[in-house]
Amino acid sequence: MDANQLATLKTYESLQPGDEVELRHEVKVGFRTWETVTKGKVVRMQRRRHGLHHQRNPDDKVFSDIIVLQKQDGELTTVTLDEFSVLKKL
């Protein structure tokens, strides 16, 4: 794990509902990838189980860390953290 990943993990673990955060992350659609920044107030954090991986053993559990944010205009958005995410408290 590099320094950015460790800093993001520490920040994620310290988050509380109501904290203002900025998340720099990659968006991928098909073969296109771009970097974006999402800012908002933390509504909740959650570790979600999913089945996105093909041909895995049924006992092999796969989880993603997610943050539900409320943007300044009131819109709710869900973002998933990955190894490229950079999370900062504001």
SEVOKOL-521710 format. One record per residue: residue number from 1; y, z, x of N, C-alpha, C, O, CB in turn. Coordinates in nm, 3 decimals, decimal comma, padded with zeros to 5 digits. Glycine has a CB too. Layout:
REC NUM Y Z X Y Z X Y Z X Y Z X Y Z X
...
//
This chain:
REC 1 -00,118 00,000 00,084 00,000 00,000 00,000 00,124 00,000 00,088 00,132 00,076 00,185 00,000 00,121 -00,096
REC 2 00,220 -00,086 00,054 00,343 -00,087 00,134 00,445 00,012 00,078 00,419 00,078 -00,022 00,403 -00,230 00,138
REC 3 00,559 00,022 00,143 00,661 00,121 00,107 00,715 00,099 -00,034 00,737 00,196 -00,107 00,777 00,117 00,207
REC 4 00,737 -00,027 -00,074 00,787 -00,055 -00,209 00,688 -00,013 -00,316 00,727 00,042 -00,419 00,819 -00,204 -00,225
REC 5 00,559 -00,038 -00,292 00,457 00,000 -00,389 00,449 00,152 -00,402 00,436 00,203 -00,513 00,321 -00,056 -00,348
REC 6 00,457 00,224 -00,290 00,454 00,370 -00,295 00,575 00,426 -00,368 00,563 00,519 -00,447 00,446 00,428 -00,155
REC 7 00,693 00,369 -00,340 00,815 00,415 -00,407 00,807 00,391 -00,557 00,847 00,476 -00,636 00,938 00,345 -00,348
REC 8 00,755 00,274 -00,597 00,741 00,242 -00,739 00,644 00,337 -00,806 00,670 00,384 -00,917 00,695 00,097 -00,758
REC 9 00,532 00,367 -00,741 00,433 00,458 -00,796 00,492 00,599 -00,813 00,471 00,662 -00,917 00,308 00,463 -00,707
REC 10 00,564 00,648 -00,713 00,626 00,781 -00,722 00,728 00,785 -00,837 00,733 00,883 -00,912 00,695 00,817 -00,588
REC 11 00,807 00,679 -00,848 00,906 00,673 -00,956 00,836 00,673 -01,091 00,876 00,746 -01,182 00,996 00,548 -00,941
REC 12 00,732 00,590 -01,105 00,658 00,583 -01,232 00,602 00,720 -01,271 00,612 00,760 -01,387 00,543 00,481 -01,221
REC 13 00,544 00,790 -01,175 00,484 00,921 -01,203 00,588 01,025 -01,243 00,555 01,123 -01,310 00,407 00,970 -01,082
REC 14 00,714 01,006 -01,201 00,818 01,105 -01,231 00,896 01,073 -01,359 00,981 01,152 -01,400 00,914 01,114 -01,115
REC 15 00,869 00,960 -01,423 00,946 00,919 -01,541 00,922 01,010 -01,661 00,813 01,062 -01,682 00,911 00,776 -01,578
REC 16 01,029 01,028 -01,737 01,025 01,102 -01,862 01,092 01,015 -01,969 01,181 00,936 -01,936 01,096 01,241 -01,848
REC 17 01,053 01,030 -02,095 01,124 00,956 -02,200 01,273 00,987 -02,195 01,314 01,102 -02,179 01,068 00,993 -02,340
REC 18 01,353 00,882 -02,207 01,499 00,897 -02,200 01,557 00,858 -02,066 01,678 00,834 -02,057 01,536 01,038 -02,230
REC 19 01,475 00,849 -01,960 01,524 00,807 -01,828 01,568 00,661 -01,834 01,504 00,578 -01,898 01,415 00,826 -01,720
REC 20 01,677 00,631 -01,765 01,725 00,493 -01,753 01,662 00,433 -01,628 01,667 00,493 -01,521 01,882 00,486 -01,746
REC 21 01,603 00,313 -01,641 01,535 00,250 -01,528 01,573 00,103 -01,517 01,621 00,040 -01,611 01,383 00,266 -01,541
REC 22 01,547 00,051 -01,398 01,560 -00,093 -01,371 01,428 -00,137 -01,311 01,379 -00,076 -01,215 01,682 -00,125 -01,273
REC 23 01,369 -00,242 -01,368 01,241 -00,291 -01,320 01,256 -00,437 -01,279 01,289 -00,522 -01,361 01,131 -00,275 -01,428
REC 24 01,231 -00,463 -01,152 01,232 -00,600 -01,099 01,086 -00,644 -01,094 01,003 -00,581 -01,027 01,302 -00,608 -00,956
REC 25 01,054 -00,753 -01,165 00,914 -00,794 -01,174 00,903 -00,946 -01,188 01,001 -01,015 -01,217 00,845 -00,725 -01,292
REC 26 00,782 -00,995 -01,167 00,755 -01,138 -01,179 00,703 -01,170 -01,318 00,625 -01,094 -01,375 00,655 -01,184 -01,071
REC 27 00,747 -01,283 -01,371 00,696 -01,334 -01,498 00,621 -01,462 -01,465 00,672 -01,549 -01,395 00,812 -01,359 -01,604
REC 28 00,498 -01,473 -01,517 00,417 -01,591 -01,490 00,377 -01,655 -01,622 00,323 -01,588 -01,711 00,291 -01,554 -01,406
REC 29 00,404 -01,784 -01,634 00,362 -01,861 -01,750 00,304 -01,991 -01,697 00,376 -02,073 -01,640 00,481 -01,887 -01,851
REC 30 00,175 -02,010 -01,714 00,109 -02,129 -01,659 00,123 -02,127 -01,507 00,087 -02,030 -01,442 00,170 -02,259 -01,718
REC 31 00,175 -02,237 -01,453 00,193 -02,247 -01,308 00,332 -02,204 -01,264 00,362 -02,204 -01,144 00,167 -02,388 -01,262
REC 32 00,418 -02,167 -01,358 00,554 -02,126 -01,324 00,562 -01,975 -01,304 00,497 -01,899 -01,375 00,653 -02,169 -01,434
REC 33 00,640 -01,933 -01,206 00,663 -01,792 -01,177 00,811 -01,773 -01,147 00,870 -01,852 -01,072 00,574 -01,743 -01,058
REC 34 00,871 -01,669 -01,203 01,009 -01,637 -01,167 01,027 -01,486 -01,171 00,952 -01,414 -01,236 01,110 -01,707 -01,263
REC 35 01,128 -01,441 -01,098 01,158 -01,298 -01,090 01,267 -01,265 -01,190 01,362 -01,342 -01,208 01,201 -01,258 -00,945
REC 36 01,253 -01,151 -01,255 01,353 -01,108 -01,353 01,376 -00,957 -01,338 01,296 -00,887 -01,276 01,307 -01,144 -01,498
REC 37 01,484 -00,910 -01,396 01,517 -00,767 -01,394 01,528 -00,721 -01,539 01,598 -00,782 -01,620 01,650 -00,739 -01,314
REC 38 01,459 -00,612 -01,571 01,466 -00,553 -01,704 01,521 -00,412 -01,689 01,471 -00,332 -01,609 01,326 -00,552 -01,773
REC 39 01,626 -00,381 -01,767 01,687 -00,247 -01,764 01,675 -00,186 -01,902 01,683 -00,256 -02,003 01,836 -00,253 -01,718
REC 40 01,655 -00,055 -01,905 01,649 00,012 -02,034 01,615 00,158 -02,021 01,601 00,213 -01,911 01,548 -00,055 -02,122
REC 41 01,602 00,221 -02,138 01,570 00,363 -02,148 01,421 00,374 -02,178 01,370 00,304 -02,266 01,658 00,435 -02,257
REC 42 01,352 00,462 -02,106 01,208 00,480 -02,124 01,181 00,542 -02,261 01,234 00,648 -02,293 01,150 00,569 -02,011
REC 43 01,099 00,475 -02,341 01,052 00,530 -02,468 00,921 00,604 -02,443 00,903 00,718 -02,486 01,034 00,417 -02,575
REC 44 00,829 00,537 -02,373 00,703 00,601 -02,335 00,636 00,523 -02,223 00,666 00,406 -02,199 00,608 00,612 -02,457
REC 45 00,544 00,590 -02,155 00,460 00,526 -02,054 00,317 00,545 -02,099 00,285 00,642 -02,169 00,484 00,586 -01,909
REC 46 00,231 00,453 -02,060 00,094 00,460 -02,107 00,004 00,386 -02,009 00,045 00,288 -01,946 00,083 00,401 -02,249
REC 47 -00,119 00,432 -01,997 -00,221 00,358 -01,923 -00,311 00,297 -02,029 -00,382 00,369 -02,100 -00,302 00,452 -01,821
REC 48 -00,309 00,163 -02,041 -00,384 00,093 -02,144 -00,508 00,026 -02,087 -00,505 -00,037 -01,982 -00,297 -00,010 -02,211
REC 49 -00,616 00,041 -02,160 -00,739 -00,027 -02,123 -00,735 -00,167 -02,183 -00,689 -00,186 -02,296 -00,866 00,053 -02,172
REC 50 -00,782 -00,264 -02,108 -00,785 -00,401 -02,161 -00,908 -00,473 -02,111 -00,980 -00,424 -02,024 -00,659 -00,478 -02,121
REC 51 -00,933 -00,590 -02,167 -01,049 -00,670 -02,131 -01,010 -00,808 -02,089 -01,070 -00,906 -02,134 -01,146 -00,676 -02,246
REC 52 -00,909 -00,819 -02,005 -00,858 -00,949 -01,964 -00,944 -01,017 -01,858 -00,924 -01,135 -01,830 -00,719 -00,935 -01,913
REC 53 -01,036 -00,945 -01,800 -01,113 -01,000 -01,689 -01,242 -01,062 -01,739 -01,313 -01,001 -01,820 -01,143 -00,892 -01,585
REC 54 -01,272 -01,178 -01,694 -01,387 -01,255 -01,739 -01,515 -01,213 -01,666 -01,513 -01,190 -01,545 -01,362 -01,404 -01,719
REC 55 -01,623 -01,203 -01,739 -01,756 -01,175 -01,687 -01,762 -01,045 -01,605 -01,813 -01,043 -01,493 -01,802 -01,290 -01,601
REC 56 -01,710 -00,939 -01,662 -01,720 -00,808 -01,598 -01,829 -00,728 -01,668 -01,863 -00,755 -01,783 -01,584 -00,731 -01,603
REC 57 -01,882 -00,632 -01,599 -01,979 -00,540 -01,657 -01,910 -00,463 -01,770 -01,795 -00,421 -01,752 -02,036 -00,442 -01,548
REC 58 -01,975 -00,443 -01,886 -01,911 -00,372 -01,998 -01,867 -00,229 -01,963 -01,774 -00,177 -02,024 -02,006 -00,366 -02,116
REC 59 -01,932 -00,165 -01,864 -01,892 -00,029 -01,825 -01,774 -00,030 -01,729 -01,715 00,075 -01,704 -02,009 00,045 -01,762
REC 60 -01,739 -00,144 -01,676 -01,632 -00,154 -01,577 -01,498 -00,151 -01,650 -01,457 -00,250 -01,710 -01,646 -00,284 -01,490
REC 61 -01,431 -00,039 -01,644 -01,307 -00,021 -01,719 -01,188 -00,075 -01,638 -01,177 -00,049 -01,518 -01,284 00,128 -01,754
REC 62 -01,102 -00,151 -01,704 -00,983 -00,208 -01,641 -00,862 -00,153 -01,715 -00,854 -00,161 -01,838 -00,986 -00,365 -01,644
REC 63 -00,766 -00,098 -01,640 -00,648 -00,037 -01,699 -00,521 -00,099 -01,641 -00,521 -00,150 -01,529 -00,648 00,115 -01,677
REC 64 -00,413 -00,095 -01,719 -00,281 -00,136 -01,673 -00,182 -00,025 -01,707 -00,190 00,036 -01,814 -00,238 -00,271 -01,737
REC 65 -00,088 -00,001 -01,616 00,020 00,095 -01,643 00,134 00,018 -01,710 00,181 -00,082 -01,657 00,068 00,166 -01,512
REC 66 00,177 00,067 -01,826 00,285 00,000 -01,899 00,399 00,098 -01,924 00,381 00,220 -01,926 00,232 -00,057 -02,033
REC 67 00,517 00,040 -01,943 00,635 00,118 -01,982 00,696 00,048 -02,103 00,718 -00,074 -02,100 00,739 00,130 -01,863
REC 68 00,723 00,125 -02,208 00,797 00,072 -02,323 00,942 00,113 -02,302 00,973 00,231 -02,290 00,739 00,127 -02,461
REC 69 01,030 00,012 -02,298 01,172 00,035 -02,275 01,254 -00,004 -02,396 01,219 -00,098 -02,469 01,220 -00,043 -02,152
REC 70 01,363 00,068 -02,418 01,461 00,029 -02,519 01,582 -00,024 -02,444 01,648 00,049 -02,370 01,499 00,149 -02,614
REC 71 01,610 -00,152 -02,466 01,723 -00,214 -02,399 01,853 -00,166 -02,463 01,852 -00,100 -02,567 01,713 -00,368 -02,405
REC 72 01,963 -00,200 -02,400 02,094 -00,154 -02,446 02,126 -00,200 -02,589 02,194 -00,130 -02,663 02,202 -00,204 -02,351
REC 73 02,075 -00,319 -02,628 02,101 -00,370 -02,764 02,003 -00,315 -02,868 02,009 -00,354 -02,984 02,094 -00,521 -02,764
REC 74 01,912 -00,224 -02,827 01,818 -00,162 -02,919 01,681 -00,227 -02,921 01,587 -00,171 -02,978 01,874 -00,164 -03,055
REC 75 01,667 -00,344 -02,859 01,539 -00,414 -02,855 01,437 -00,333 -02,775 01,469 -00,278 -02,670 01,556 -00,555 -02,793
REC 76 01,313 -00,326 -02,826 01,205 -00,262 -02,753 01,127 -00,368 -02,678 01,099 -00,475 -02,732 01,111 -00,182 -02,848
REC 77 01,092 -00,341 -02,553 01,014 -00,433 -02,473 00,908 -00,355 -02,396 00,931 -00,241 -02,354 01,105 -00,514 -02,377
REC 78 00,793 -00,417 -02,378 00,684 -00,355 -02,304 00,665 -00,432 -02,175 00,650 -00,555 -02,177 00,552 -00,353 -02,386
REC 79 00,665 -00,362 -02,063 00,644 -00,426 -01,933 00,523 -00,361 -01,866 00,501 -00,241 -01,877 00,771 -00,413 -01,843
REC 80 00,448 -00,444 -01,797 00,329 -00,399 -01,725 00,359 -00,397 -01,576 00,410 -00,494 -01,521 00,207 -00,490 -01,755
REC 81 00,329 -00,287 -01,511 00,350 -00,276 -01,367 00,236 -00,344 -01,293 00,120 -00,334 -01,334 00,363 -00,128 -01,324
REC 82 00,269 -00,411 -01,185 00,168 -00,467 -01,096 00,214 -00,445 -00,952 00,314 -00,377 -00,928 00,144 -00,618 -01,125
REC 83 00,142 -00,502 -00,858 00,173 -00,478 -00,717 00,305 -00,539 -00,672 00,353 -00,508 -00,563 00,063 -00,531 -00,631
REC 84 00,365 -00,626 -00,754 00,491 -00,689 -00,718 00,611 -00,622 -00,785 00,725 -00,659 -00,757 00,488 -00,836 -00,755
REC 85 00,589 -00,526 -00,872 00,696 -00,460 -00,946 00,773 -00,363 -00,855 00,715 -00,297 -00,769 00,639 -00,385 -01,067
REC 86 00,904 -00,357 -00,878 00,989 -00,261 -00,807 01,065 -00,184 -00,914 01,147 -00,242 -00,986 01,087 -00,333 -00,705
REC 87 01,038 -00,055 -00,925 01,093 00,031 -01,029 01,191 00,129 -00,968 01,162 00,194 -00,868 00,982 00,107 -01,104
REC 88 01,310 00,138 -01,030 01,414 00,232 -00,982 01,471 00,308 -01,100 01,492 00,251 -01,208 01,528 00,158 -00,906
REC 89 01,497 00,438 -01,080 01,572 00,516 -01,180 01,719 00,488 -01,161 01,766 00,474 -01,048 01,542 00,671 -01,167
REC 90 01,793 00,479 -01,270 01,938 00,458 -01,262 02,013 00,588 -01,283 02,136 00,589 -01,280 01,983 00,354 -01,366
//
